[in-house]
């Protein structure tokens, strides 16, 4: 099985924290859709006829696509790729876009899952982040999506915001829970170089939440949602039973995926490639019949390190038996040696021949994984 990701590189305005690739001018929207279709055509063999079980429109803001654009993209995908009978098809959207005729169109399209960029139900937070929607629009949007018949909704929230209290975060969680979304993604605010937020922090206008506050907010997130019957199945993602995001879960299990659009990544198990993160250069390359991508062949050690990083982020953990099968006894010995510290500290635990990050270690999962990484000579 495989997935297709489409990066739609346009937004209405720039959120202060965001370092994803996008443009606020929409003059190139039509040429960009043409280029996306051209890239799909040129890379139709990348997945080697593996059945496509997930399609994901990310960005940027995919809900800026007009219905005619969405229709053209679907026509191309279903013509070129073997799509399974019931694929998961997700479209990321901002609350201010999901209304009226556009929402009606989506209910009649192949899209069957919406990922709604709420980020916060508190007006102060939305202003701090420079979001285009209001808190009232966030609430109205979810109600409208339910009324329209969507039964697979994911809500995005952000924690670790400046000058917010634990009570503010609890209020946010309670507001989200009242809608019983099938899925929730929660991300800790990070200060990315080159963003408006980074400039505000440098000027002393904003003080980011400290690590302890962010850790407590993550713990509160887990507590409230698990009590409500959700599984915290990946560091940033929670779901009602059986409602995991199939597309993202495929990433964590190392399945192949094709990335289309500026800055999009692709992976086939042996190599990774990524498109140029520049709309003009992307369009120019495709118009000249050239590839907009760079490629990296993954070494044996690269594949081992990716397995460690992705597995430890999930409730399925790092399978030591599979490590020995796929990477050998030396790799298993390396893991056992490097994990001792975190096992003793209670940040890792071993159950049924698997390593799992504990609740204490969850906020530092990526650091734990990086400390378990191997260098090229370690696995010889």
N, C-alpha and C positions, 0 to 999 in steps of 0.2 A: 504493500500500500504506500501511497505517496500523497503529497500535498502541493498546492500552488498558492503562493503569496503574491499579492499585487500591491505595490506601494504607490499610493496616490499622493503626490508631493505638493499639495496645496492646502492652505488654511485661511480662514477669514482674518485672523490676526495672530500675532506671535505671543504665546504664553510665556511668562517671564522665566520659567524653569526649563523650558524644552530645548533640547539640542538635537532632536530628530531632524532629518532633512525635509524641508518644505519651503514653499514660496507663498507670499501673501498676494502677489499679483496673479490673476487667473487668466491672463491673456493667452497663455500657452496651453490652456486646458484641452482644447480641441486637438492641436498637434500632439499633445502628450498621449491622449487616448489612441490616436493613430499609431504612435510609436509603441505603446504597450501591445497593441494588436500585432504590430510588425515583429516585436520581440517574441511574442508567443509563437508566431509562425516560424521564426528562425530557430527556435529552441524546442520545437515539438518533439524531438527525439531525446531530450535530456533525461527524461524519466524512464526511458527504455520500455515504454508501454506498460509500466506499473499502473495498476488501477488507482485513480485519484479519488481519495475518500474525503478530502477537505479542501476548501477554497476559502481564502481569507483576504478580504480587502482591508488593508491597513494604511497608515499614513503618519503625518498629514491628516486630512479629513476626507475620507472616502464619500461621506454623505454630501460633498459638494459636486459629485458626479451627477449629471443630468440623467433622467431615465433612458434616453437614447444611447448614452455612453455605456450604461450598465448593460443594456440589451446587447450592444455590439460585442462587449467583452464576453458575456456569457455565450453568445452564438459562436464565437471563436474557440473558447475553451471546450465546449461540448462537441464541436466539430473536430478538433485536433487531438483531444485526449480521451482515453477510456475512463469516464467518470462512473463511479459505482451508483447503484440504484438510489440509495438514500445518503447522499453526501452531506456533511456538515458545511454549510456555506455562511460565513460570518461577514458582516459589514460593520466596521467601526463607525460611530456616528456621534455628533454633538447633539445635545438635547434640543437646541434651537432649530435643528434641521428636520427633526422627526415629527412632522405634523402635516395635516391637510392632504393634498394630492400626492405629495412625495411619499408619505407613509402608506397611503393606499397603493401606490405603485409597488412599493417594496413587498407588501402582502401578496401581490400577484406575481412577483418575480421569484426566481429560484432561491433567493435569500431566505434562510430559515432560522437565523440566529443574529441577534443584534448585540453589539458591545458598545455600551453607552458611556461616553466620557463625562460622567458627572463630576468626578474629582472631589467635590464637597457639596453638601446640602446647606452649607452656611454661607451667607452672602459675603461676609468679611473675607473668607478664604478665597472665594471666586474673584474678588477684587484684587486681593494680594497676588493671585496667580495670573491676573489679566485674562480670565476666561471670557468668552464671548456671550455666554448664557448667564441667566440669573438662577437663584435658588428656586424661585417659583416655576421657571421653565423646566428645571430638572424634575420636579415633582410631576408637573403636567405631562411631560414627555413619557414617563414610565406608565402613567395611567393610560395615556393614549395608545401606547404600544400594546398593553394588555387588552384594551378594548378592541384593538385591531386584530387580535388573535395570536400575537406572538407569545409562544410558550417556552421560549428559550432566550432569556435575557441575561446578559452579563453587565454588571455595573463596575466602573472603575472608581476607586477612591484613593486619596493620597494622604499619608500621615507624615509626621515630622515637620509640620509647617511652622514658620516663625510665629512666636508670640501667641501660641495656642495652648490651652490647658488640657489636662486629661479629661475634664468634664466636656469640653468642646468635642473631643474625639468620641467620647461615649455618645454624645448627642448625634453625631454623624452616623455612628454604627446603628443606633436605634432607628434612625430614619431610614437607613438602607434596609434593615431587617423587616420593617413593616411591609415592604413590597415582596418579600420572600423571593428574591431573584434566584434563578437557577445557578448562578455563578457570580462570584465577586473576585475582582483583581484589586489588590491593595499594594501600592508602591510607596516606598519611603522617599521623601523629597531629597534629592542630592543637588549640590551646587555644581553645575557643569560649567566648565570654562567657556567663556564667550557668550553666555546667556545674560539677559537683563538682571536675573537674580544674582549672578556672580558679581556684576557691577554694583548692585545695591549693597551686597555684603562687603565688598571692598571699600565702599564709601562709608560704611558704618550705619547705613540707613536700615538694614535688616540684620537681625541676629538669628541664625539658623538654630533649630532645636538641637540640643546636645544628644549624644549617643544614648545616654540613659533614658531620656524622655522618649526617644524613638523606640527603644527597646520595650519600654513599658506600654507604649501604644500598640506595638505589635502583639504583645502578650494579651492585652485587652481585646484586640481583634480576635485572636484565637479563642479566648475564653467565651466571648459572647456568641460567636458563630458556631463553635462546636456545641455549646449548650443548646443552640437552636437546631442542631442536627446536621450541620455542615461538616465536611471533611476538609482539613487544611492539607490538601494533597500535594502542594508545591509551595515553596517559600512565599510567593506572592499571590497564590491563587487558592480559593476555597470554593467548594461546590456542594450542592445538595447531592444526596446519594445517586451515583451513576451519571451525574451531569457534568463530568469533567469536560474541559475544552479539548475536543479531539485533535484539533490542529496543533495547539501548543504541546499537548501530551506527546504527539508524534516527534516534536523537536527533542524532548527529553529522552525519548527512547531511541534516538539516532536514526529515524526513518528519513528517506530521501524527500527533498522538497525543491521546488523550482521557484526562484524569486524573480519577479518581473517588475521593472520600473527603477528609477534612480535610487541608488543606495541599497537596493534589495539584494539579499544574500541567497545563494543556492548551495545545496549539499547533496552529495550522492554516495556518501559512505567512505569514499577514498579521497575526495578533494572538496574544497570549498571555493566558491567564487562570489564576487561582489561587484555590483555595478557602480559606476562613478556617481558620487553624490553631488551632482550638478545638473540641473535641468537642461541648460544650453548644451553642455558637452554630451549628455545622454542623447538628446535629439539629434545633434550633429553626427554622432557616431552611427546611429541607426539610419539616418538619411544617406550616409555615405556607404552603407552596406557593411559597416564594421561592427565589431563587438564592443559594447560599452563596459565590459567586465575585465577584472583582473582575476587571476586564478592561483590557488595555492594547493599543491599536493600535500596531503597530510602524512606525516611520518608515523611510524609505529607508536612512538612516544606521544605524538599529538593526539592520536586516537585514544590512547590510554588516559591521558589527562582530561580529554573531553568527557569520557565515560565517567570518570571520578566526579568532575564538576557537576554534570547534569544529574547524575544519579543521586547525589547527596542532597539535592534540592527537593527531592520527592519523597512521598510516603512509602515508595517501593524500595528505597534505599539502594545501596551498592552491593550487588550480588557477588560475593567473593568466589563462589564456585565458577561463575561465568568469567570472572577476571582470570582465574587460573586457566580455564578452557581457551579463552581468546588471546591472552597475553603471556601465559606461562607461569611457572613456579617462581621465577625471579620477581615478577611483578607482584605476585601475592606476598612474597617475603617483604618486598619494599613497602607495601601497604601496612602490613602488620607492624613493621618497625616504626614507620612514621606516624602511625595512629595512636601509639601508646600514650603520648602526652594527653591527647584529647579524650581518650577513654578514661584515663585516671582523673581528669578534670570534670568528667560527667557531661562533656559537650558532644561526645559520641557514645553510642552503645552498640553492642553486637547481639543480634538475635537471629537464630536460624541461619547462621552463616552469612549474614548481611550486616553492613554497617548502616546505622541510621543517625542522623543529627537529632539530638534531644531538644526539648523545649528550651533548655538553657543555651544550647548552641545555635538555635535557629537564626538569631540575629547576626551571627558571624559565619554562616554556612559557606560563603564564598572564600573567606579567609582560611577556614579549615580545609576546604578542598585544595586551595593553592599550596598549602603546606604538605599535602599528600601527593602533589604533582611529582613526576619523575623528570630528571634531566636525561638527555639522550643516552648517556653511558650507564644510567641506573638500571636499565632493563636488559642489558647485554648478558 
